[in-house]
């Protein structure tokens, strides 16, 4: 089994939490990835905390990478131009390598001109600044991550986990990605198109949560669940349930159900020989045509094409 080499580039002012995400998530993928960390000169860098980071590798590691991850830096370290040593380091990345940014790492790629004409995202708090600095980039600050192959960009902190799980899912399928998520005790799937900023991610003290109803619904995706069913299980009015669900999840109940059905369908396409119509019935889509429509809307491919991709990979 070939191990994909992932090289994480740490710059001065790096956020230590995000710097460790690729190693933690990809390192839990049953040995499928080798994760190295480097700096532009092989020397230690200061983090945005009260300590520095010493690494084992210099920029030469970038030339060996299948995937490069640009770790984010504190806003005080952002600039509309990158230094000569950073440009020299980025120039070592070989053609065909994937390049991933977490949070403000997108500023580095944009300043180097690598995102011109491409869709990208970054943390919502610095989105206006990004637009002013890099008008040639098609910025979408309302999503968790963007996959515009070979460049993948993500929003703040936790979305670094999301994009690393996306890499595992894309490379090796949902089962391994779900296994990695369980080992790291993180949500196995958050749609890249989900909103970054949820106004009330935690219910007010004493307020009922929709979590139990979401778990209940996941056990019944094959049933034609309605807002009436969901709110009835939660013992709330439809209006209260819909509002609280949106506050907690960042999606409407209907969109969330579609998302979960697509996730389940992808898993079955990867792991079973069921027909498209059979899978549609198992995940709650009325017809195979409905499954095709929703899968294409979510990831831009048909069920047959998706299945062929993972059968070929296996």
N, C-alpha and C positions, 0 to 999 in steps of 0.2 A: 504494500500500500504506500503510495507516494504521499509524503507530507508536504502540504503547502506552506511555504515560508512567508510569514507576515512580519514586516519590519515597522516598528512604531517610531516615529520621529518626535523627539522631545526638544522643545525650544525653551529659551529663558522665559520664565513666568508661567510655566505649564501648570495646569491643575492636576494635582497628584491623583485624585480619585479617577478622573477620566483617563489619565495615563495608564492606569492599571487595568482598565476595562478589557482591552483586547486579550491580554494575557489571561485574565480570569475567565472570560467567556469562551474564547477559542481554545484555551488550554484545557477546558473540560470536555472537549469534543473527541474523546477516545483516541487521542494521538494523531488526529487528522491534520493538525496545524503545529508548526514550530513558530513560536513568537519571540522575536528579538527586539531589543530597544536600542536606539542609537541617538546620537546628537550630531550636529553638523561638523564638529571637530573632534569628537571622541572624549571631550572633557565634560565634567559635571555641569549641570544647569541648576539655576535657582528655580524653585517652584513659587507659586503665589502664596504658599504657606511659610512657616518659619524654618524650613529646612531645604537642603538641596538634594539632588539625585545624581548618583554616580552610575554610569552605564558601562557595559562591557564592549560596546561597538561604536565605531565612527561612521562617517557617511558611506564608506565603502559597502556597508551592509545593504544599503538601498539598491545597489546594483544586482543583488542576488534575490530580491524580493519578488514574489508572485503578487502580493498585495502590500501596499504601503498605507499606513494609518498616520494621519497628521493629528497629533493630540492638541487640544485647545490650550490657549494661553489667556491670561487675565486681560480684560479690555485695555488696561493701561499699556499693554505691550503691542497693541494692534497698530498697523501702519498701512498706508496705501501703496507702499513699495516694500519689497523684501530685500534683505541685505544680499551682498554678493555671495557670501558663504552659503546662505540658504538656497539661492538660485543654483549655485554649483552643486549642492547636495541633491536638489530636485532633478537636475540634469542627469544624474547617475541612474535614475529610475529607468528601467529598460522598457522598450515599446511593448504594449500588450499587458503590462501590469495594471491591476486595479489600484485605484487611489481613493482612499476613504478619508473623510474629515469628520471629526467630532466637534460639535459646537462651533467655537470661533476658529477652529482649524480651517474652515472655509475661507477665511480672510487670507490665509497664506496662499491657498490655491488661486484665489481670485487675483491677488496682487501679482502673482506670477503669470497671469494671463491664461491660466489653464481652464477657467470656467467661462470664458467669453462665449456668448451664444448658447450657453447651456442652462438648464434648469437646475436650481440648487436651493438649499435652505441653510439656515444658521439659527442661533438662539433669537427668539422674538424680541428680546430687550435691545439687541444691537442691530435689528433689521433695518431701521431707518438709516443708521450710519453706514451699513453695508451698501444700501442702494445709492447713497450719495457718492460713496467711494468707487463703486463698481457698477455703473449703469449698464454695462454690456451684459451683465449676468441676469438671467431670468429668475429672480429670487421669489421663492414661495415661503414666507415665514410662518405659515399656518399649518405646517405638517411636521411629522416627527422625523422623517428622512425622505430623501429623494435618491432613486437609483437611475442615474443617467449614464449607463455603462460607457466607459470604464470608470467614471467618476461617481462616487456615492458620497453624499453629504448628509449630515444629521444635525439635529438641534441640541439642546443642552443636556448634560449629565446623563439621565436615565435613557435618553434616546441613543446614547452610545452603546448601551446594552442592546437596545432594539436593533440597531444596524448590525451589530456583531451576530446576533441571532439570525438576522436576515441573511448574512453571509453563509452561516452554517446551513440554513434551510435551502438556500439557493444551490449550494455546492453538494449537499448530502441528504436533503430531504427533511420533511417535517418531524419524522420520528427522532432523528438524532438531535434536531434543534429543541424538541420538547424535552428530551432527556437532559440536555445541557441546562435548560431552564430549570428543571426540577433540581438538579444538583446545585445550582447557584441560587435557588429559591427566588426566582424572578418570574414575572408573567411570561408565558411561552410565546405569546404573539400579540403585538399591538400594531395595527395597520399603519403603514407609513403615512397614509393620508389622514390619520386621526389628528385632531387639533392639538397643538402644543400646549396651549394655555387653557386649563380648565379652571373656571372661576372659583368653584367650591369643590375641590377634590375630596374633602372629608366632610361628612354630614355634621351639621351643628349638634352640639351636645344634647343628648336626649332625643334626637331625630332618628327615625327608623331608616336603615340602610336598604338599598336594593340588592345587596350582595347575595343574600340567600335566594332571592328570586332569580338572579342571574345563574346561580349554581343549579337551581331547579330547572331552568329553561335549557341549560346545556345537556341535561339528561333527557330532554324531550324535543330535540331539534327536528325529529321526523314528524312532529305533530304541527298542525296549522295554528301556531300560537298567535294570539292577537293581543292588543294593548289591554283589552278587557281581561284576558286570561292572566297576563302579567300583573296588572294592578290588583286583580282579585287575589292572587297568591300573596302579594305584598300587603294586602288589606289596606290599600290606599285608594283614594279617588284616582281616576285616570289622569286628571290634570296634575295632581300632586306627584304621582308616580313618575310621569313623563318629565316633570321639572327636576325632580330629585335624581332620576336616572341620568339626565343630561349633565347635571352638576357633578355627579360622581364619575361618570365614564367619559364624558366629552362627546358622546354620540347620542342620537335619539334611539329609543328601544328598537324601532324598525331597522335602522341602519346597523345597529349592533347585531341583531339577529341574522341579517344577511351576511355580515362579516364572519360570524361564527360558523354559519353554514358553509361558506366558501372555504374556511380553514379546515373544517371536517371533510369536505369534498376533496380538497387537495391531498389530505392524508390518505383517503381511500384510493384516489387515483395513483398514488405512489405505492401503496402497500397491498392492493388487492387487484383481482382480475374482474371485478364487477363491471357490468356495462354502465354507460353514462346514465341511462334511465334508472337502473337499479341504485346507483349512487345518489341520483337526484331524489329518489324516494326516501332513502335512508337519512338524508340531511335536511329534508323538509322543503325542497323545491318541487313545485307541482309537476314539472316535466323536465325532460332532458334539455329541451330548448331553453327553459328558464335557467338551468344550471350553466349552460353555455354562455348565455347573456351575462350572468353575474360574474362568472369566472373571467370572461373577456374584459369586463369593466374593471375588475380588480387587478388583474395582472397582464392583460393584453394578449392572451393566448387561448386557444380552444382546449377542451379537456383532452382530446386526442394528442395534441401537440405537447401539452404538459406531461401527459403520461409517457410519451416517447422520450422526452428529455430525461426523465428519471430512470426509465428502463435502460437507456443508453449509458447513463452514469453508472448504474449498477453493473 
